[in-house]
Amino acid sequence: MDEIYQQRLKFGKFWEPDAIDNKAPAPIYRTEKGILYKGDCLKILPFLGEESVHTVFADPPFNLGKAYGKNVNDNLPDTDYLIWCQKWIKECVRILKPGGSIFIYNLPRWNILLGAYLFQLGLTFRHWIALDIRATLPLPGRLYPSHYGLLYFTKGKPATFRKIRTPIEKCRHCGGEIKDYGGHRSAMNTNGVNLTDIWNDIPPVRHWKFKSKMRKANQLSTKILFRIIQISTNQGEIVLDPFGGSGTTYSVCEQEDRHWIGIELETTDVIIERLEGNHIRAHKITDYVEK
C-alpha cells in the first residue's frame, strides 16, 4: 500500500480521482501534501469525490479582457460568464464537506450575482469581505472603485471557525497607535484586535522580489490565503483551489500543514517553481490565530 493511498484512507474519502478509473485525469505534480492538475477545471472537478474537501478558495478570471493565455477567454458576454461561473461553483459545492467553507474572490459586480447563486444552492452566508485594494484608476461618472469582494459561505453551520486578531494600527510616521479605542486601551487583548470584514492591510504583490518572472500578472498576497486557511481549516485538512494562478494557495497550504488540490489551465511551471522553493520571498504575516 503506497503512501498516497494511505493518506487517502486517512481522510475517509479519496482526495484525488480514483486511479482505477482510466478516465480520471492524472496529476502532473504532487508533494506530500498536495496534487496539481493541468487542464480545464470543469473537466477535472467532476472526478473529485463528493463532500471530500474542507475549504474551497476560487479566484477566477474577472472577465476584464486580460490576456491570461491561449486557453482562457477573458472577454465573454456577461451571460456566458455567469453561466460558466455557475458551472464550476456547483461542482465546488458538491465537493465541499458539510460544514465546509467556500470563498470566492472577484469584482463586486460579479460577486453580487455569484452570492445570489450560492444562496440558491442552499449555502449559508457568512460574510462579504471587502479587500481595500486600489488597483485601477478613477472612472468618470462613478465612485472610485477601491475594493475587491471576497464571498464567504458555508455548507450549513461551519465546522471550523478560528478567530484571528490583527495588530493595532500604528502611524507609519511617528509609530504611535492610530486609535485610542474609547479610552479602554489597557483593557484590550494583548494579542490584538478582532479581524473585521474590511481588510485594509493587504499589500499588492507587484515588486519582483515577491513574484516569479515567469508570470506577468499580479499575484495574490499570501496574507489573504493565510487568513482564509486559518479561519476555516485545521492542520491536515484539505483545501481546493480550481484556479491555481501562481500557486499562492498551494504554497500557503504547504507552510500551514494543510493538504491541497490544485488545478490550472495555463502554464503550471510557475507553480512548480514556487513549490520547489525558488519563489524568493513572501509577505510577513503578523496576525495572531486563537487556538
Backbone bond lengths (Angstrom), bond angles and torsions (degrees), N, CA, C in turn:
res aa  C-N    CA-C-N  psi(-1)  N-CA   C-N-CA  omega(-1)  CA-C   N-CA-C  phi
1 M - - - 1.464 - - 1.530 108.62 -
2 D 1.346 118.64 117.42 1.456 119.55 -175.08 1.525 111.98 -78.54
3 E 1.337 115.41 170.42 1.462 121.43 -173.94 1.522 111.85 -62.46
4 I 1.343 117.21 -42.15 1.457 120.18 -178.70 1.523 110.82 -62.31
5 Y 1.335 116.97 -42.01 1.464 119.60 -179.85 1.524 110.67 -64.96
6 Q 1.332 117.51 -38.35 1.460 121.05 176.87 1.524 110.59 -61.58
7 Q 1.326 116.61 -40.86 1.456 119.86 177.36 1.520 110.84 -63.03
8 R 1.312 117.07 -41.33 1.464 120.90 -179.07 1.525 110.53 -63.89
9 L 1.317 117.50 -39.97 1.458 120.69 177.36 1.526 111.32 -65.54
10 K 1.319 116.00 -36.61 1.461 121.53 -178.26 1.518 111.21 -58.38
11 F 1.331 117.79 -36.80 1.451 120.93 -177.29 1.528 113.07 -87.57
12 G 1.314 117.94 1.03 1.450 120.93 175.00 1.512 114.23 82.76
13 K 1.316 117.32 -25.30 1.460 122.07 177.09 1.514 108.18 -138.08
14 F 1.299 116.70 151.63 1.458 120.00 179.52 1.531 109.70 -63.69
15 W 1.298 116.68 131.23 1.455 120.21 179.41 1.520 111.35 -103.58
16 E 1.305 116.54 14.30 1.455 121.48 167.98 1.528 107.03 -147.72
17 P 1.334 119.14 160.15 1.467 120.43 -179.04 1.522 112.24 -54.10
18 D 1.323 115.94 143.92 1.458 121.78 -177.89 1.525 110.54 -62.04
19 A 1.328 116.04 120.03 1.468 120.59 -176.99 1.523 112.39 -64.26
20 I 1.342 116.91 -17.94 1.467 120.37 -179.61 1.524 110.49 -72.47
21 D 1.335 116.66 -27.99 1.457 121.45 -178.92 1.532 108.87 -80.85
22 N 1.308 116.96 111.07 1.462 121.00 -177.09 1.518 112.97 -64.53
23 K 1.338 116.49 -18.84 1.448 119.75 -179.36 1.526 111.95 -81.89
24 A 1.307 117.39 -15.98 1.459 120.85 -178.04 1.526 110.32 -68.75
25 P 1.337 117.31 138.90 1.467 119.72 178.22 1.519 110.90 -68.16
26 A 1.297 115.91 153.36 1.465 121.07 178.46 1.514 109.59 -101.30
27 P 1.330 118.76 135.72 1.464 119.62 176.74 1.518 110.76 -65.62
28 I 1.329 115.84 148.54 1.464 119.51 179.36 1.526 111.16 -94.65
29 Y 1.333 116.24 -11.38 1.461 119.43 -177.75 1.518 107.99 -158.56
30 R 1.326 115.70 146.28 1.459 119.68 176.45 1.521 110.18 -148.19
31 T 1.341 113.95 153.79 1.456 121.83 170.53 1.524 106.82 -123.27
32 E 1.315 116.95 -175.91 1.458 119.05 176.42 1.524 111.44 -66.34
33 K 1.324 117.05 -21.02 1.468 120.34 -176.23 1.524 113.89 -107.52
34 G 1.328 118.37 -19.92 1.454 117.22 -173.36 1.506 114.75 -151.61
35 I 1.346 113.56 172.53 1.460 121.56 179.05 1.521 109.01 -135.58
36 L 1.333 115.09 143.80 1.460 121.95 -177.42 1.515 110.16 -121.89
37 Y 1.334 115.96 130.69 1.455 122.90 176.66 1.520 109.93 -112.29
38 K 1.312 116.31 144.48 1.459 121.46 174.26 1.512 108.62 -109.52
39 G 1.334 116.03 122.70 1.451 119.65 179.32 1.518 111.65 151.24
40 D 1.316 115.34 -175.91 1.459 123.63 179.85 1.523 108.77 -72.82
41 C 1.326 117.31 125.18 1.467 119.59 -177.95 1.528 112.01 -61.36
42 L 1.342 117.77 -29.31 1.463 119.79 179.19 1.527 112.33 -68.38
43 K 1.334 117.08 -19.32 1.464 120.72 177.23 1.525 112.02 -95.25
44 I 1.329 117.47 -14.16 1.465 120.99 -177.96 1.520 111.96 -104.62
45 L 1.324 118.18 -38.61 1.467 121.06 -177.85 1.531 113.37 -55.64
46 P 1.350 119.95 -39.67 1.470 118.65 -178.95 1.523 114.56 -59.57
47 F 1.335 118.02 -19.66 1.464 120.47 179.88 1.524 112.92 -85.73
48 L 1.331 117.77 -11.63 1.460 120.01 -179.22 1.522 109.69 -80.35
49 G 1.316 115.55 145.07 1.455 121.13 -173.26 1.518 113.94 -64.95
50 E 1.328 116.33 143.15 1.457 121.78 177.94 1.522 109.96 -64.23
51 E 1.350 115.88 137.36 1.465 123.04 178.52 1.524 111.31 50.12
52 S 1.338 115.89 54.80 1.461 120.42 -173.56 1.523 114.71 -119.21
53 V 1.356 118.66 -8.04 1.462 119.48 -179.80 1.526 109.76 -124.23
54 H 1.326 115.41 156.32 1.464 121.15 -174.80 1.525 112.90 -92.10
55 T 1.334 116.80 -32.77 1.460 120.83 -179.37 1.524 109.63 -144.22
56 V 1.332 115.52 141.47 1.463 122.49 172.93 1.526 107.93 -117.19
57 F 1.321 115.99 130.80 1.464 120.81 169.85 1.522 107.40 -121.21
58 A 1.334 116.09 129.15 1.463 120.74 -178.71 1.519 110.32 -129.83
59 D 1.317 115.27 125.81 1.465 123.22 175.57 1.524 107.02 -124.58
60 P 1.347 117.13 77.25 1.471 120.00 -175.45 1.523 111.45 -76.37
61 P 1.333 117.39 167.84 1.470 119.81 169.07 1.527 109.55 -55.92
62 F 1.328 117.36 145.09 1.460 122.53 -174.72 1.525 113.68 -91.62
63 N 1.336 117.54 3.68 1.464 122.39 -179.09 1.526 111.56 62.29
64 L 1.333 114.70 45.64 1.457 121.53 -179.53 1.524 112.95 -106.15
65 G 1.337 116.25 7.18 1.451 119.46 179.21 1.519 114.14 80.48
66 K 1.335 117.17 21.52 1.462 120.13 179.30 1.529 110.12 -77.89
67 A 1.309 115.30 154.85 1.468 120.98 -179.99 1.526 109.00 -96.26
68 Y 1.337 116.11 91.51 1.456 120.96 178.44 1.525 112.14 -84.41
69 G 1.313 116.54 -26.11 1.453 121.53 -177.04 1.506 110.10 154.93
70 K 1.310 115.24 174.81 1.469 119.73 -173.79 1.521 112.75 -68.65
71 N 1.344 118.26 -19.76 1.466 120.40 -176.22 1.524 113.61 -93.58
72 V 1.333 117.63 -5.50 1.465 121.43 -175.66 1.519 110.07 -114.15
73 N 1.326 115.85 124.23 1.465 121.94 173.53 1.518 107.42 -101.73
74 D 1.325 117.17 103.86 1.453 122.24 -177.24 1.526 111.79 -99.76
75 N 1.314 115.40 26.66 1.466 119.83 -179.48 1.526 109.74 -140.87
76 L 1.322 115.34 56.62 1.460 121.45 -178.86 1.525 110.77 -87.00
77 P 1.330 117.88 154.84 1.464 119.33 167.61 1.536 108.86 -57.31
78 D 1.324 116.28 147.85 1.467 120.08 -174.68 1.523 112.63 -52.54
79 T 1.318 116.91 -44.90 1.465 120.54 -177.71 1.526 110.91 -63.23
80 D 1.322 117.26 -42.21 1.464 120.72 179.74 1.528 111.15 -65.25
81 Y 1.329 116.32 -38.23 1.471 119.28 178.68 1.525 110.86 -63.59
82 L 1.322 117.05 -43.24 1.459 120.37 -179.00 1.528 111.31 -67.52
83 I 1.327 116.72 -38.54 1.466 119.56 177.33 1.517 110.50 -63.28
84 W 1.326 116.78 -42.19 1.464 120.99 177.57 1.530 110.54 -61.16
85 C 1.329 117.03 -44.94 1.467 120.17 179.11 1.524 111.49 -62.22
86 Q 1.318 116.46 -41.21 1.460 119.30 -179.49 1.529 111.62 -62.70
87 K 1.318 116.72 -33.48 1.467 119.98 -179.53 1.527 111.29 -65.70
88 W 1.354 117.54 -48.62 1.462 117.53 -178.47 1.529 111.67 -74.42
89 I 1.333 117.01 -30.29 1.465 119.10 176.46 1.528 110.52 -63.44
90 K 1.329 116.75 -44.05 1.470 120.30 -179.49 1.517 110.83 -60.55
91 E 1.322 117.45 -40.30 1.463 120.73 177.57 1.533 110.92 -66.22
92 C 1.319 116.78 -42.22 1.465 119.84 -179.99 1.529 111.29 -62.92
93 V 1.328 116.62 -39.46 1.462 120.16 178.50 1.528 110.46 -66.04
94 R 1.322 117.41 -37.76 1.471 120.76 177.14 1.524 110.69 -61.61
95 I 1.319 116.83 -39.43 1.459 121.94 -176.30 1.528 111.77 -76.97
96 L 1.319 117.34 -21.53 1.460 122.32 -175.10 1.526 111.62 -73.03
97 K 1.316 116.27 135.45 1.456 122.01 177.27 1.530 110.77 -68.84
98 P 1.349 118.70 153.65 1.464 119.93 169.64 1.529 109.95 -57.26
99 G 1.317 116.47 132.63 1.455 120.62 -176.26 1.513 113.36 86.05
100 G 1.350 117.02 -4.12 1.455 121.22 179.97 1.514 112.26 -77.40
101 S 1.319 116.35 166.81 1.465 122.73 -175.33 1.525 110.87 -117.15
102 I 1.328 115.36 145.51 1.458 120.80 173.07 1.527 108.48 -127.44
103 F 1.320 115.21 132.22 1.462 123.02 178.85 1.528 107.75 -120.79
104 I 1.329 116.98 130.35 1.461 121.38 178.73 1.526 108.35 -125.61
105 Y 1.337 115.18 123.51 1.461 123.07 -176.58 1.518 108.51 -104.68
106 N 1.333 116.17 120.50 1.462 119.02 -176.85 1.524 109.63 -164.07
107 L 1.329 115.36 179.56 1.453 120.66 174.69 1.525 109.70 -70.20
108 P 1.337 118.39 149.12 1.471 119.77 178.38 1.526 113.58 -54.45
109 R 1.343 118.03 -37.87 1.467 120.24 -177.40 1.520 111.89 -60.33
110 W 1.330 117.82 -32.87 1.457 120.83 178.64 1.525 111.19 -87.91
111 N 1.320 117.47 -38.70 1.465 119.01 -175.79 1.525 113.01 -66.93
112 I 1.333 117.51 -25.20 1.469 119.16 173.07 1.525 109.83 -57.75
113 L 1.321 116.01 -46.19 1.467 121.20 -176.66 1.524 111.55 -77.41
114 L 1.332 117.40 -36.75 1.464 119.84 179.04 1.525 110.61 -69.39
115 G 1.326 116.74 -34.39 1.454 119.86 175.66 1.517 111.60 -64.16
116 A 1.328 116.58 -40.85 1.462 120.61 177.39 1.526 110.68 -61.20
117 Y 1.336 116.61 -37.10 1.466 120.34 178.88 1.528 111.02 -68.23
118 L 1.319 117.92 -38.00 1.463 120.64 176.21 1.525 111.06 -62.64
119 F 1.342 116.94 -36.87 1.459 120.38 174.25 1.534 109.83 -60.86
120 Q 1.328 117.04 -43.56 1.462 121.07 179.99 1.527 111.48 -60.28
121 L 1.332 116.32 -33.81 1.461 120.52 -179.74 1.526 112.30 -79.68
122 G 1.324 116.87 -0.48 1.455 120.56 175.29 1.515 115.32 88.81
123 L 1.328 117.55 13.75 1.455 119.17 179.71 1.528 111.20 -81.77
124 T 1.316 114.78 162.50 1.464 122.09 -176.27 1.526 110.12 -100.61
125 F 1.331 115.33 124.20 1.465 119.72 178.50 1.514 110.38 -72.09
126 R 1.331 116.00 133.42 1.459 121.62 175.63 1.530 111.32 -111.73
127 H 1.336 116.13 -54.86 1.458 118.70 -177.28 1.528 111.47 -156.38
128 W 1.316 114.92 150.97 1.456 122.69 158.90 1.525 104.49 -103.64
129 I 1.315 116.91 111.54 1.457 121.97 -179.25 1.518 107.99 -97.08
130 A 1.319 116.52 126.92 1.463 121.72 179.20 1.519 109.04 -99.45
131 L 1.322 116.43 121.45 1.461 122.02 177.31 1.520 108.31 -100.65
132 D 1.304 115.28 112.86 1.461 121.73 -176.40 1.529 109.28 -74.35
133 I 1.326 115.87 95.31 1.456 121.75 -179.09 1.529 108.67 -135.47
134 R 1.305 116.34 111.49 1.469 120.23 179.33 1.523 108.99 -88.26
135 A 1.309 114.92 87.13 1.464 119.96 -174.21 1.524 112.95 -100.79
136 T 1.338 117.26 -4.57 1.461 120.05 -177.48 1.530 109.72 -129.58
137 L 1.319 115.55 172.39 1.452 121.41 174.53 1.522 109.66 -87.85
138 P 1.338 118.13 157.61 1.470 120.21 175.24 1.527 110.92 -56.47
139 L 1.336 116.13 146.82 1.460 121.52 -178.79 1.523 109.96 -107.53
140 P 1.327 118.61 134.80 1.468 121.09 178.87 1.527 111.19 -59.60
141 G 1.331 116.67 134.75 1.451 121.16 175.50 1.519 114.72 76.83
142 R 1.337 117.68 8.74 1.474 120.25 -179.13 1.519 109.49 -139.89
143 L 1.341 115.71 162.87 1.449 119.86 171.89 1.528 109.13 -67.22
144 Y 1.294 115.77 153.67 1.459 121.41 -179.50 1.536 109.10 -69.25
145 P 1.345 119.00 112.60 1.470 120.61 179.53 1.525 110.20 -70.28
146 S 1.322 117.12 118.18 1.462 119.56 -173.41 1.514 113.95 -133.19
147 H 1.356 117.14 15.51 1.468 116.85 175.25 1.530 111.15 -146.98
148 Y 1.321 114.15 152.35 1.460 121.84 169.49 1.523 107.86 -102.85
149 G 1.331 116.09 154.42 1.460 120.49 179.75 1.528 111.19 -100.34
150 L 1.318 115.66 138.45 1.460 122.24 173.83 1.518 107.85 -120.68
151 L 1.334 116.99 103.70 1.463 121.52 177.28 1.519 110.05 -73.31
152 Y 1.332 116.18 140.68 1.459 121.66 177.75 1.525 107.44 -133.42
153 F 1.324 116.12 106.82 1.460 123.56 177.78 1.533 108.64 -122.74
154 T 1.325 116.13 158.37 1.465 120.96 174.56 1.521 110.22 -129.36
155 K 1.315 114.42 159.23 1.463 121.37 177.81 1.525 107.79 -90.03
156 G 1.334 115.19 80.76 1.451 120.23 -172.80 1.526 110.28 84.75
157 K 1.317 115.84 -159.82 1.463 120.81 179.23 1.529 109.27 -63.37
158 P 1.337 118.32 132.12 1.463 118.95 -177.26 1.524 112.62 -63.16
159 A 1.319 114.97 131.64 1.462 119.60 177.44 1.519 111.11 -72.31
160 T 1.327 116.23 -29.43 1.463 121.65 -179.46 1.521 109.50 -137.87
161 F 1.318 115.65 129.06 1.461 120.81 169.18 1.522 107.06 -144.73
162 R 1.317 115.61 111.67 1.456 121.23 -177.00 1.522 109.22 -109.07
163 K 1.329 115.10 130.83 1.464 120.82 -176.43 1.527 110.63 -76.89
164 I 1.330 114.61 136.99 1.459 121.60 177.43 1.531 109.14 -116.61
165 R 1.304 114.82 138.07 1.464 121.11 175.13 1.524 108.94 -115.67
166 T 1.317 115.30 141.30 1.463 120.58 -179.04 1.526 109.85 -114.10
167 P 1.320 116.62 152.61 1.467 119.40 -179.80 1.524 112.24 -60.97
168 I 1.303 116.78 148.69 1.460 121.47 175.70 1.530 108.52 -64.73
169 E 1.329 115.04 133.16 1.460 119.52 -177.66 1.531 111.04 -64.75
170 K 1.320 114.90 140.23 1.461 120.65 178.63 1.529 110.07 -125.55
171 C 1.305 115.52 151.33 1.459 121.55 176.47 1.521 109.08 -68.17
172 R 1.314 116.65 130.80 1.457 119.32 -177.91 1.524 112.41 -73.83
173 H 1.333 116.87 -12.96 1.464 120.85 -179.97 1.533 112.27 -92.37
174 C 1.351 115.75 -52.63 1.464 119.01 -175.79 1.519 113.60 -100.23
175 G 1.355 117.24 -15.27 1.454 120.19 179.99 1.512 114.21 82.06
176 G 1.327 118.16 0.58 1.456 121.39 179.61 1.517 112.30 -81.26
177 E 1.331 116.98 155.92 1.462 121.33 178.99 1.520 109.92 -67.58
178 I 1.329 116.48 137.69 1.455 121.24 -173.39 1.524 111.50 -76.24
179 K 1.335 118.43 -38.62 1.463 121.61 -177.26 1.526 110.08 -107.44
180 D 1.351 114.79 150.02 1.459 117.65 176.58 1.532 111.87 -100.40
181 Y 1.348 117.69 -5.91 1.459 123.58 175.12 1.532 111.91 54.50
182 G 1.338 113.96 45.19 1.459 119.32 172.90 1.513 114.58 65.33
183 G 1.292 117.23 21.23 1.455 119.65 179.85 1.508 114.50 81.26
184 H 1.338 117.23 7.74 1.469 120.65 -177.16 1.525 111.36 -110.08
185 R 1.308 116.64 29.72 1.463 120.60 -176.98 1.525 112.15 -56.72
186 S 1.324 117.68 -38.11 1.470 120.66 -176.07 1.520 112.87 -67.81
187 A 1.338 116.53 -19.93 1.469 120.21 -177.92 1.521 112.62 -93.37
188 M 1.332 117.59 -1.49 1.449 120.52 -176.21 1.520 111.97 -76.65
189 N 1.334 114.94 157.13 1.463 121.52 177.64 1.531 109.42 -64.00
190 T 1.309 115.86 131.99 1.473 120.13 -177.62 1.524 112.40 -67.89
191 N 1.340 117.50 -14.84 1.467 120.56 -179.36 1.524 113.21 -87.67
192 G 1.339 117.15 -1.22 1.457 120.06 177.29 1.513 112.80 118.31
193 V 1.336 115.46 -168.42 1.465 122.01 -176.79 1.525 109.91 -103.08
194 N 1.328 115.76 155.93 1.459 120.66 179.72 1.529 110.84 -62.44
195 L 1.315 115.84 136.42 1.460 121.23 175.95 1.524 109.10 -62.42
196 T 1.316 117.05 132.40 1.465 121.62 179.28 1.526 110.01 -99.07
197 D 1.333 115.59 -179.56 1.466 119.52 177.35 1.528 112.40 -90.87
198 I 1.328 117.07 13.07 1.457 122.17 169.83 1.519 107.40 -120.51
199 W 1.341 115.45 115.85 1.465 120.29 -178.51 1.528 108.23 -104.68
200 N 1.320 115.73 103.54 1.460 120.41 -178.50 1.523 111.94 -108.13
201 D 1.323 115.82 18.22 1.466 120.29 -177.79 1.525 112.04 -121.91
202 I 1.345 116.05 27.78 1.461 120.73 -178.66 1.532 109.01 -96.03
203 P 1.318 117.94 111.99 1.467 119.38 -179.18 1.524 111.48 -77.01
204 P 1.335 118.08 136.51 1.469 119.36 175.06 1.523 110.11 -69.29
205 V 1.333 115.95 144.20 1.464 120.67 -179.21 1.516 107.70 -97.38
206 R 1.329 115.72 87.37 1.458 120.13 -176.73 1.517 112.47 -120.33
207 H 1.313 117.14 -26.87 1.460 119.93 -177.39 1.529 109.66 -75.09
208 W 1.335 115.95 142.13 1.464 120.31 -176.33 1.532 113.18 -63.61
209 K 1.333 117.97 -22.44 1.465 118.42 179.69 1.519 111.66 -69.54
210 F 1.349 116.98 -15.93 1.455 120.84 -179.83 1.530 113.02 -102.95
211 K 1.329 118.79 -4.11 1.461 118.31 -172.87 1.518 111.08 -140.46
212 S 1.322 113.95 161.39 1.456 120.88 179.53 1.528 109.75 -80.06
213 K 1.319 116.58 141.97 1.459 121.03 175.79 1.518 111.84 -73.03
214 M 1.349 116.01 -7.69 1.456 120.38 178.97 1.527 111.47 -80.03
215 R 1.347 117.50 -12.10 1.456 119.96 -177.73 1.525 109.00 -126.20
216 K 1.330 116.84 121.22 1.449 121.70 -174.92 1.524 112.38 -81.51
217 A 1.352 117.12 -33.73 1.464 120.27 -175.41 1.525 110.80 -72.04
218 N 1.361 115.28 159.53 1.459 119.66 176.06 1.527 110.41 -61.77
219 Q 1.326 115.27 151.37 1.451 120.90 179.58 1.515 109.57 -113.64
220 L 1.330 116.96 155.27 1.454 121.34 178.63 1.518 110.81 -71.14
221 S 1.323 115.50 144.88 1.456 120.17 173.35 1.523 110.24 -68.16
222 T 1.326 116.16 140.04 1.459 119.64 177.27 1.526 111.03 -62.84
223 K 1.334 118.22 -24.20 1.469 120.81 -178.76 1.527 111.45 -62.78
224 I 1.344 117.58 -36.26 1.466 120.35 178.45 1.521 110.07 -60.41
225 L 1.332 115.90 -49.53 1.462 119.54 -176.91 1.513 112.15 -71.12
226 F 1.335 117.37 -34.89 1.454 120.11 175.81 1.524 109.92 -57.25
227 R 1.314 117.45 -46.79 1.466 120.21 -178.84 1.522 112.02 -65.59
228 I 1.323 116.52 -44.86 1.466 120.04 179.93 1.522 110.68 -59.17
229 I 1.316 116.49 -46.71 1.464 121.25 -176.74 1.516 111.26 -68.99
230 Q 1.320 117.35 -40.16 1.452 120.14 -179.75 1.529 111.97 -71.44
231 I 1.325 117.72 -36.16 1.463 121.27 179.03 1.525 111.02 -64.82
232 S 1.338 117.38 -42.31 1.472 120.15 -163.37 1.523 115.85 -112.24
233 T 1.326 118.82 -4.36 1.470 119.30 -177.38 1.515 111.36 -137.59
234 N 1.329 114.49 163.19 1.460 122.99 172.60 1.523 108.67 -113.10
235 Q 1.297 116.33 165.95 1.462 120.39 179.94 1.524 110.27 -55.91
236 G 1.338 115.63 137.85 1.455 121.33 177.73 1.509 114.90 88.06
237 E 1.344 118.41 -7.89 1.461 120.48 179.99 1.532 110.51 -84.25
238 I 1.338 116.03 173.71 1.463 121.37 -167.53 1.522 111.58 -111.48
239 V 1.331 115.59 132.20 1.464 123.05 177.76 1.525 108.69 -117.06
240 L 1.322 116.28 133.25 1.462 122.61 176.65 1.514 109.83 -109.88
241 D 1.334 116.50 130.02 1.466 122.56 172.71 1.521 107.57 -130.07
242 P 1.356 117.74 107.37 1.470 120.40 -175.49 1.520 114.91 -83.30
243 F 1.345 117.90 -1.49 1.467 121.63 178.54 1.531 107.69 -129.87
244 G 1.315 116.19 84.20 1.452 121.62 -166.70 1.512 116.18 -63.43
245 G 1.345 117.90 -35.69 1.456 120.00 -179.57 1.514 112.25 57.68
246 S 1.322 116.20 -120.17 1.460 121.33 179.98 1.523 112.88 -94.14
247 G 1.342 116.83 1.78 1.462 120.28 175.73 1.514 115.06 87.91
248 T 1.337 118.45 19.75 1.463 120.67 -178.29 1.521 111.79 -58.27
249 T 1.330 117.54 -45.74 1.459 120.73 -179.50 1.518 111.34 -58.47
250 Y 1.316 116.35 -46.08 1.459 120.60 -175.35 1.527 110.89 -68.96
251 S 1.324 116.29 -36.75 1.457 120.73 178.55 1.526 110.96 -64.03
252 V 1.341 116.89 -44.01 1.461 120.14 179.25 1.524 110.82 -67.55
253 C 1.339 117.30 -38.27 1.475 120.01 176.83 1.525 110.90 -59.88
254 E 1.309 116.51 -41.95 1.461 120.15 178.39 1.527 110.47 -60.81
255 Q 1.328 116.92 -42.38 1.456 121.08 -178.31 1.521 112.55 -71.66
256 E 1.335 116.81 -32.44 1.462 121.10 -174.94 1.530 113.14 -100.85
257 D 1.327 117.29 13.85 1.460 123.11 175.52 1.535 112.58 59.36
258 R 1.332 115.26 49.15 1.466 121.91 171.37 1.523 108.44 -116.16
259 H 1.328 116.48 149.13 1.452 120.80 170.44 1.525 108.50 -81.75
260 W 1.323 116.27 154.35 1.452 119.32 -176.95 1.518 111.45 -145.57
261 I 1.337 114.55 153.04 1.460 123.47 173.16 1.520 106.53 -124.96
262 G 1.325 116.69 124.21 1.454 120.86 -176.38 1.515 112.77 -122.63
263 I 1.321 115.39 148.04 1.467 122.95 176.78 1.519 107.93 -137.82
264 E 1.315 116.86 136.57 1.467 121.13 175.70 1.521 108.91 -145.48
265 L 1.334 115.69 130.68 1.459 121.38 -177.30 1.525 112.53 -80.14
266 E 1.332 116.57 -39.51 1.456 120.27 -178.65 1.533 110.26 -89.97
267 T 1.309 118.27 -154.39 1.453 120.46 -175.35 1.522 112.33 -60.42
268 T 1.307 115.70 138.02 1.468 121.57 176.65 1.528 111.67 -105.07
269 D 1.328 116.40 1.98 1.468 119.62 -176.92 1.518 112.26 -60.18
270 V 1.353 116.33 -40.76 1.460 119.31 -178.56 1.523 111.13 -65.53
271 I 1.342 117.07 -34.38 1.465 120.74 178.52 1.522 110.36 -66.74
272 I 1.322 115.44 -46.73 1.462 119.94 -179.43 1.523 110.71 -64.03
273 E 1.334 116.17 -41.22 1.466 120.88 176.57 1.532 110.28 -56.67
274 R 1.316 115.48 -44.90 1.464 120.22 -177.92 1.521 111.65 -66.40
275 L 1.316 117.36 -44.46 1.457 121.11 -177.72 1.528 112.13 -69.09
276 E 1.303 116.48 -24.70 1.460 119.19 179.15 1.529 112.86 -90.01
277 G 1.346 116.15 8.88 1.445 119.31 169.13 1.494 116.91 97.52
278 N 1.337 118.40 6.91 1.455 120.12 -178.22 1.520 113.14 -89.65
279 H 1.343 116.46 -7.41 1.463 119.48 177.75 1.522 107.80 -75.51
280 I 1.312 117.27 122.25 1.460 121.33 -162.04 1.521 113.86 -66.50
281 R 1.329 116.93 -56.70 1.453 118.62 -173.46 1.514 110.75 -142.07
282 A 1.331 115.99 156.83 1.457 122.22 173.14 1.527 107.92 -122.00
283 H 1.319 117.00 159.43 1.453 120.20 178.87 1.526 110.93 -68.87
284 K 1.311 116.54 141.17 1.456 121.52 177.82 1.514 109.57 -68.69
285 I 1.325 117.29 133.55 1.458 123.04 -179.48 1.514 108.80 -113.34
286 T 1.329 116.83 123.97 1.452 120.54 -177.07 1.520 112.70 -114.24
287 D 1.331 117.82 9.68 1.464 120.65 178.07 1.516 111.19 -64.10
288 Y 1.338 115.04 153.28 1.461 120.96 175.13 1.528 107.82 -112.12
289 V 1.316 117.15 127.99 1.464 122.57 -178.87 1.514 108.99 -105.11
290 E 1.330 116.88 120.05 1.460 120.78 -179.95 1.526 109.86 -75.91
291 K 1.300 115.65 138.31 1.466 120.63 -178.77 1.518 111.42 -81.51
